[in-house]
């Protein structure tokens, strides 16, 4: 599904940026061509060297550090991708997208692109639940932005709730669905999994020890 697809991956500044390294590895294994863009904040969590090593591509870091800026390099970056993926997407970048800000390379690319955009939000649960973030999310949906996650779970800050970035396999599945085709495209499918219980009488029942793993695998494949 992702063979030769050109993914412009924007990494923003959050602890979940470490997951982006695994995401890059999986994307390249799927045959995608990943062009990375790092914000200054992202560089506090992952190094340009590690990202370059995994993608095999130049890492773009600053709006005015493009060697081909005479040819409007940021415009070329925004137009050359089949899809722009922001992972992790912080509350800050979401707000910039809604407001149409263009004060660094990543936000300028997003304002100049005509490619589809997908985001994988990652932030503290209170930041995610904040009315401003939820308003921004509503507007992003209205603007046609695809959103993957976030998931519920333990946070790096010690709190629990929604705000964890989706796992790389979930993001890959969302990308595959975006680029996919076939008889199931656009269909909504309910997959049930786990143990079943068939009553014999009001007291006894017949059950099995299914773990639900096969159903989960089918769900990921779909």
C-alpha positions as CSV (number, residue, x, y, z in Angstrom):
1,X,0.0,0.0,0.0
2,X,2.8,2.5,0.8
3,X,5.4,1.4,-1.9
4,X,7.0,4.5,-3.4
5,X,4.6,6.8,-1.5
6,X,6.3,10.1,-0.7
7,X,5.7,10.9,3.0
8,X,6.8,14.3,4.3
9,X,7.1,13.6,8.1
10,X,7.1,16.6,10.4
11,X,8.3,15.9,13.9
12,X,7.3,18.4,16.6
13,X,8.6,18.8,20.1
14,X,7.1,16.3,22.5
15,X,8.3,13.3,24.4
16,X,6.4,11.1,21.9
17,X,9.0,12.1,19.3
18,X,10.9,8.9,20.2
19,X,8.1,6.9,18.7
20,X,8.7,8.6,15.4
21,X,11.9,6.7,15.0
22,X,10.1,3.4,15.1
23,X,7.5,4.9,12.8
24,X,10.2,5.9,10.3
25,X,11.6,2.3,10.4
26,X,8.2,0.8,9.7
27,X,7.4,3.3,6.9
28,X,10.6,2.5,5.1
29,X,10.0,-1.2,5.6
30,X,6.6,-0.7,3.8
31,X,8.4,0.9,0.9
32,X,7.6,4.6,1.6
33,X,10.0,7.4,0.9
34,X,10.2,9.5,4.0
35,X,11.4,13.1,3.9
36,X,11.9,14.4,7.5
37,X,11.3,17.9,8.9
38,X,12.3,18.6,12.5
39,X,11.2,21.6,14.5
40,X,13.7,23.1,16.9
41,X,11.7,21.7,19.8
42,X,11.8,18.2,18.2
43,X,15.6,18.3,18.3
44,X,15.4,18.4,22.1
45,X,14.0,14.8,21.9
46,X,15.6,13.2,18.8
47,X,18.7,14.0,16.9
48,X,18.8,14.9,13.2
49,X,21.6,12.3,12.8
50,X,19.3,9.5,14.0
51,X,16.5,10.6,11.8
52,X,18.8,10.9,8.8
53,X,20.2,7.5,9.4
54,X,16.8,5.9,9.5
55,X,15.3,7.7,6.5
56,X,18.4,7.9,4.3
57,X,17.3,11.4,3.5
58,X,18.4,14.9,4.3
59,X,16.8,16.3,7.4
60,X,15.2,19.7,6.9
61,X,15.4,21.9,10.0
62,X,15.1,25.6,9.3
63,X,13.2,27.7,6.9
64,X,16.2,29.7,5.8
65,X,18.7,26.8,5.8
66,X,17.5,25.2,2.6
67,X,20.3,24.9,0.0
68,X,17.8,25.5,-2.8
69,X,15.9,28.3,-1.2
70,X,16.6,30.4,-4.3
71,X,14.1,28.0,-5.9
72,X,11.7,28.5,-3.0
73,X,12.7,25.2,-1.4
74,X,10.0,25.2,1.2
75,X,7.4,25.4,-1.6
76,X,9.0,22.4,-3.3
77,X,8.9,20.4,-0.1
78,X,5.3,21.2,0.3
79,X,4.4,20.1,-3.2
80,X,6.5,17.0,-3.6
81,X,4.8,14.8,-1.0
82,X,1.9,12.4,-1.6
83,X,1.0,13.1,2.1
84,X,2.2,15.2,5.0
85,X,2.3,13.4,8.3
86,X,2.8,15.2,11.6
87,X,3.9,12.8,14.3
88,X,3.9,13.7,17.1
89,X,1.5,16.7,16.6
90,X,1.6,19.0,19.6
91,X,-1.1,21.4,20.7
92,X,1.1,24.2,19.4
93,X,1.3,22.9,15.9
94,X,-2.4,22.2,15.8
95,X,-3.1,25.8,16.9
96,X,-0.7,27.1,14.2
97,X,-2.5,25.1,11.6
98,X,-5.9,26.5,12.6
99,X,-4.6,30.1,12.8
100,X,-2.6,29.8,9.5
101,X,0.7,30.8,11.1
102,X,3.9,30.4,9.1
103,X,6.7,31.3,11.4
104,X,9.0,28.3,10.9
105,X,9.7,25.7,8.2
106,X,7.0,23.2,9.3
107,X,4.2,25.7,9.6
108,X,5.2,27.3,6.3
109,X,5.1,24.0,4.5
110,X,1.6,23.2,6.0
111,X,0.3,26.6,4.8
112,X,1.8,26.2,1.3
113,X,0.8,22.6,0.6
114,X,-2.0,21.1,-1.5
115,X,-1.2,17.6,-0.3
116,X,-3.4,15.7,2.2
117,X,-2.3,16.2,5.8
118,X,-2.6,13.6,8.6
119,X,-1.7,14.3,12.3
120,X,-1.0,12.1,15.3
121,X,-1.7,14.3,18.3
122,X,0.4,13.8,21.5
123,X,0.2,15.9,24.6
124,X,-0.8,16.0,28.3
125,X,-4.4,14.9,29.0
126,X,-5.2,18.4,30.4
127,X,-3.9,20.0,27.2
128,X,-5.9,17.6,25.1
129,X,-9.1,18.2,27.0
130,X,-8.6,22.0,27.0
131,X,-11.5,23.8,25.2
132,X,-9.0,25.6,23.0
133,X,-7.5,22.3,21.8
134,X,-10.9,20.8,21.2
135,X,-12.0,23.8,19.2
136,X,-8.8,23.5,17.1
137,X,-9.5,19.8,16.6
138,X,-13.0,20.6,15.4
139,X,-11.7,23.1,12.9
140,X,-8.9,20.8,11.7
141,X,-11.6,18.2,10.9
142,X,-13.6,20.8,9.1
143,X,-10.4,21.7,7.1
144,X,-10.1,18.1,5.9
145,X,-7.2,17.1,8.2
146,X,-7.0,13.4,9.0
147,X,-6.5,12.7,12.7
148,X,-5.1,9.4,14.2
149,X,-5.6,9.1,17.9
150,X,-4.6,10.0,20.5
151,X,-4.8,6.9,22.7
152,X,-5.7,6.6,26.4
153,X,-3.0,5.5,28.8
154,X,-0.2,6.5,31.2
155,X,1.6,9.7,30.4
156,X,5.3,10.5,30.8
157,X,4.2,13.1,33.3
158,X,2.6,10.5,35.5
159,X,-1.0,11.3,34.7
160,X,-3.5,9.0,32.9
161,X,-5.9,9.8,30.1
162,X,-6.2,10.6,26.5
163,X,-3.1,12.2,24.9
164,X,-0.7,9.3,24.1
165,X,0.4,9.3,20.5
166,X,-1.0,6.4,18.5
167,X,1.4,3.5,18.1
168,X,3.3,3.3,14.8
169,X,1.3,0.3,13.6
170,X,-1.9,2.3,14.1
171,X,-0.5,5.2,12.1
172,X,0.7,2.8,9.3
173,X,-2.8,1.3,9.2
174,X,-4.3,4.8,8.8
175,X,-1.9,5.6,6.0
176,X,-2.6,2.3,4.3
177,X,-6.4,3.1,4.5
178,X,-5.8,6.5,3.0
179,X,-3.9,5.2,0.0
180,X,-5.8,1.9,-0.2
181,X,-8.2,0.6,-2.8
182,X,-10.3,-2.5,-3.2
183,X,-13.8,-3.8,-2.4
184,X,-13.5,-2.9,1.3
185,X,-12.5,0.7,0.8
186,X,-14.9,3.0,2.6
187,X,-16.7,0.2,4.4
188,X,-17.2,0.2,8.1
189,X,-16.5,-3.2,9.5
190,X,-17.2,-4.4,13.1
191,X,-14.7,-7.1,14.2
192,X,-15.6,-9.0,17.4
193,X,-12.9,-11.0,19.3
194,X,-12.2,-12.6,22.6
195,X,-13.8,-15.5,24.5
196,X,-17.4,-16.5,24.0
197,X,-19.9,-17.9,26.5
198,X,-22.8,-20.1,25.5
199,X,-25.3,-20.7,28.4
200,X,-26.4,-24.3,29.0
201,X,-28.8,-23.2,31.8
202,X,-29.1,-20.3,34.2
203,X,-26.0,-21.6,36.1
204,X,-23.7,-23.3,33.6
205,X,-22.1,-22.2,30.3
206,X,-19.6,-23.4,27.7
207,X,-16.7,-21.0,27.1
208,X,-13.4,-20.9,25.2
209,X,-10.0,-19.4,26.1
210,X,-9.7,-17.1,23.0
211,X,-7.3,-14.2,23.7
212,X,-8.8,-12.0,20.9
213,X,-5.4,-11.8,19.2
214,X,-6.7,-13.0,15.9
215,X,-9.5,-10.5,15.9
216,X,-7.1,-7.7,16.7
217,X,-4.8,-8.8,13.8
218,X,-7.8,-8.8,11.5
219,X,-8.7,-5.3,12.7
220,X,-5.2,-4.0,12.0
221,X,-5.2,-5.6,8.5
222,X,-8.5,-4.0,7.6
